[in-house]
Amino acid sequence: MQINRDATNYTPPSFDALPSGWYPVQMIEGLETPSSTKPNTYYAAVFEVVDGPFKGRKLFSNFNFNNTNEKAVEIAYDHLDQIMSAVGVLKINVMDQLFNKPLMAKVKLVPAVMEDDDESVKYDPKNELKAYKPLETGATLAPGAATESLPDGFTASVASKPKPAAAAAAAVPKA
């Protein structure tokens, strides 16, 4: 077989971690995976950026639905509730029902971890998905353009979650 190909202008794709901010994404696949700490398992989800300069880039998030650590399970279901609310699918039987439904994900850039010698990298920078909300219509999707911080104690787009006590108390009219 003969192949005539010119790779003179080829630029390899970047696998660098994305800057922190809100990105339009969709979950495209996932798999229940055994954890290194048995009997725990987690759901390894793959998200894809759907628009903007990072379109096509993959982001990964693990959901600890089956874990002996109750806080890990609580966080997993909180993130699942945020995703379901954001895409308007309020009841599911399998995670596949959430595939290919666009939403916004808050991406955090976790810096590199250095070895004790402070000269070599132990772990490269990575991204973590921290919150989810409905897709913003007409949003500017450049890095940092859709960034917004939520007040402490709030999570994105979860109508069923109560307000923190201080915020709820402030909202009550004084007699």
N, C-alpha and C positions, 0 to 999 in steps of 0.2 A: 504494500500500500504506500502510495506517495502522499506526503502532506506538505503543502506550501503554506507556511505560516511565518509571519513576521512579528516578533514580540518586542520590537524596538521601543515602542511606547507603552509597554505594560507597566502598570503600577500595582504592586501587591496590595491586597486589602489590609487595612489596619485592624488589629485586634486589641488596640489600646482601650482601656476603660473609658467610658463616656463621662463627660463633665456632669456634675450634680445638676438636677433640674427635673422638670416634668416633661415626659416624652409620650407621643402617641404610639401605642403598642397594641398588639393582639397576641393572645396565647395561641401558639401553633401546634404544640405537642407536649406530651408529658408521659411519665411512666412511674409507677410505684416501684421504689427501689429499697433494698435492704440497707439499713443503717449499719455503721461499724459497731454500734452498741445494740446488741440483740436484746430483746425481740423487736426493737423499734424499726419502723419503716418510714419513708417519707415519699411525697409525690414530687418528683423533679420536673418542674415546668419550664418550657422554653417559650420566651416571648420574642417577638420581632418588632423592631421599630418600623412603623408604617408610613412615615412621612418626614420631611425635613432632611437636613444634611446627613443624618445618620440612618436614613432609610435602608432597611435590609439588615441592619446589625442585630445580632442576637443578644438577649439578656436572659439570665437564668435565675430561678428562684425555687427554693425547696419549701414545701409545705409539710410540717410535721404533724399530720393527722393522727398517726399511730405512734405515740411516744410516751414513755414513762414520766417525762417532765411535763407537768400540767401547764406550766407557763408557755412552753413551746407549742402545745396543742392549742391553747387559747389564742396565741398569736396567729397560728395557721388558720384557724376558723375566722378570726377577725379579718385577715387579709382575704379569705374566700368570700366573706360577706361583702367586703368593699368591692371586690371584682363583680360579684353577682349584681349588686346594686348599680354599679357603674354601667354594666351592659344591659340592664333591664331583664335579666333572667333570674327570677327570684326563687325558683325551685329547680333542683337538678338531681339526677340519679347517678350520673357519671361526669367526670371533669370534661370529657370531650364536648359536652353541651356548651362549654364556654369558649371553644376554639373559634378562631377567626372572627371574633367580635371586638371591634376597636374600643379602646379606652385610654385614659391617661395613667401613666405610672410615674411615681416619684422615685427617681434614681438617685442614689447616694454614691459618691465616689469615695471608696475606702482607700486611704493612701497605702503605699508599700510599707512592709514591715522589714526592718533591717536586722541583720545578724548582730550579735553582741559586739562585733568589731566595728560596727557602724560604717563599714565600707562595702559590704556585699548584701544583696537583697535576699531576704529569707522568703518573702511572699511578694509577688507583683501587686500593683494596685488592682482593685477589682470594684465591681458594681454590686450594690444591693438594692432590691426593690423594697421600698419602705411604706408606700401607700398607693391607693388607686382611687380614681374618680372618673365620672363620665367624660367622654371625649369632648374637648372644647371646640365648638364650631367657630370658624374664622380666626382661630388662634394663630399667632405667629409662632412657627415651630423651630426657629433658630435656637441654638444652645443658649440656655439661660433666659430666653425671652418669655417662656411660660413658667418660670420659676415663681413660686410663691411659698411663703412659710405659713404653716397653720399655727395657731396659738397653742401653747403647751397644753397637753391633755386632750386635744381634738384629733380626730382621724378624718380622712377625706371621704365625703359623700356616703356616710352611713347614717341614714335617717333613723334607724332603729336604735342607735346608740344614744344613751342619755348624755346631756351636757355635764361637764365636771361640776361638782357641787358649788364652787365659787361662782362660776358663770351662771348657773341656774339661780342662785340666790340673788345675783345682781339683776337678773331679768324680772324678778318678782317686784311689782309696784309696791312702794312703801305707803302705808296707810297714814 
